[in-house]
Amino acid sequence: MAQPKRKQSKQRSRKRRGSVKFELPQLAKDPQDGTLHRPHRVNGSNGTYRGRQVLDVEV
């Protein structure tokens, strides 16, 4: 297996690792009741998707 010619500096390693970080999921606001949900997915609170009722949700 290949070996590195030179030692990689701490700064270079930290720059690489610093680019990988946790990001919060994007949320869409439901126009009917204003709840937040993941975009392009069924809203779990009222069971709608793109303005249509697709799930029966007990309220």
C-alpha positions in Angstrom: 0.0 0.0 0.0 1.2 3.5 -0.8 2.7 5.6 2.0 2.6 9.4 2.3 5.9 11.2 1.4 5.4 13.9 4.0 3.5 14.3 7.3 0.1 16.0 6.8 -0.1 19.2 8.9 -2.7 19.6 11.7 -4.1 22.7 9.9 -4.6 20.7 6.7 -6.4 17.9 8.6 -8.6 20.2 10.5 -9.6 22.1 7.4 -10.7 18.9 5.8 -12.6 17.7 8.9 -14.2 21.1 9.4 -16.1 21.0 6.2 -18.1 17.9 7.4 -20.6 19.2 9.9 -24.1 18.5 11.1 -26.9 20.5 9.3 -30.5 20.9 10.4 -33.1 19.4 8.1 -35.0 21.9 5.9 -38.6 22.3 6.9 -41.6 23.5 4.9 -44.6 25.3 6.4 -48.0 23.8 5.8 -50.4 26.4 4.3 -53.4 24.8 5.9 -52.5 24.7 9.6 -49.0 26.2 9.7 -47.2 23.2 11.0 -43.6 22.4 10.0 -42.8 19.2 8.1 -40.1 17.8 5.8 -40.5 18.9 2.2 -41.8 16.4 -0.4 -43.2 14.2 2.4 -46.6 13.6 3.9 -47.4 16.0 6.8 -47.8 13.7 9.8 -50.0 16.1 11.8 -52.8 16.3 9.3 -52.0 13.6 6.7 -51.9 16.0 3.6 -49.5 16.0 0.7 -49.5 18.9 -1.8 -52.9 20.0 -0.6 -54.6 16.6 -0.9 -55.6 14.3 2.0 -53.6 11.1 1.6 -53.7 9.6 5.2 -56.4 9.3 7.7 -55.1 10.9 10.9 -56.9 10.6 14.2 -57.0 14.1 15.8 
